[in-house]
Amino acid sequence: MVPWSSEAIILAFGGGVFGASLGGLWAFCLCGLLTMLGCLVVLAGGSDFLLLQVGLGPIFGPHVGGFVSGVVAATYAAGVRHNHPTGNAKDILSPLVDTSWDVLAVGGVSAVFGLLLVPVLQRIPVLRESDMLALSIIINIFLARLLFQKEPPWGDRESIRKYGWLGTDNHAISWVGWMSPPSRLVVLGAGVGLLSGGVAKGMRAVLVPLAEKGAVSEAAAITAPLIFCWGLSAIMLTMLNFGQGSIQKSPVTHCMAIMGAWGFLQTGSLAGAMVFGIGAAFVEEYAARLFYNHGSNHLDPPAAGIAIATLLMNLVFKPEYLNFSQYF
């Protein structure tokens, strides 16, 4: 489906309205489920429609209705309409269906913007080596923060002066403070990187022969191993919605999962998957400290981590840049 087509734009708007009505996190969990189901269809030798056009595409991808629409709508509801269920733009757990029609419409418009932004970013040298969907999400939310909360990307200056830009007040203002200590990031990043790398290894072994026979597309044969554990991590975030207190303390691992898989696909090594899983854990934590902790709305650290880490990895591994791929 062509991103600039009227059909894609209309579908993105509809998905954005639906995603906003669910709220950002519920929409993302559903996006992860659809993506995982799409991977399973491809693994069985079926169509890539559910994976590439629904879970990662204009219908309900994370850069449209499957996440960002709920975040932008929450920012608008809290900062402009003042009808957010909890009054907190960082709250992306609460559904927004009981707000107002314009909040939902803002979600639809933000989804269309996210859709149209991707092909624009793909034309920018060097920057196009990043993950386009993740980068689109970050830009969309930065713009919402500026327009609806009147804040720059780094957030509230007073909070930065009080705690320091990278400070966390002993994790009191942290994005997910229960996951933030470096020792936990190392171990969790290693575990998730290995898990995702192992799944990517097995799926790639199945899908390469299918792609060679023309049973599945090459795009699907690359994307499914890369994204499967990302979808699993998204579904796992239902713990945040259903839990209370310590039960709610879910690890947030989709950045580690996708970069662990990417590490295996680049190096052919599970050790590489582990290293990149650890690296992703720290990249997203520092993205949280730079852009989330002091902000008044949700700026997604995993999306920022994926955008930054993918850019760095492509610059390191691609032949036209540092070409480290020759060593693997």
Disulfide bonds with the S-S distance in Angstrom:
none
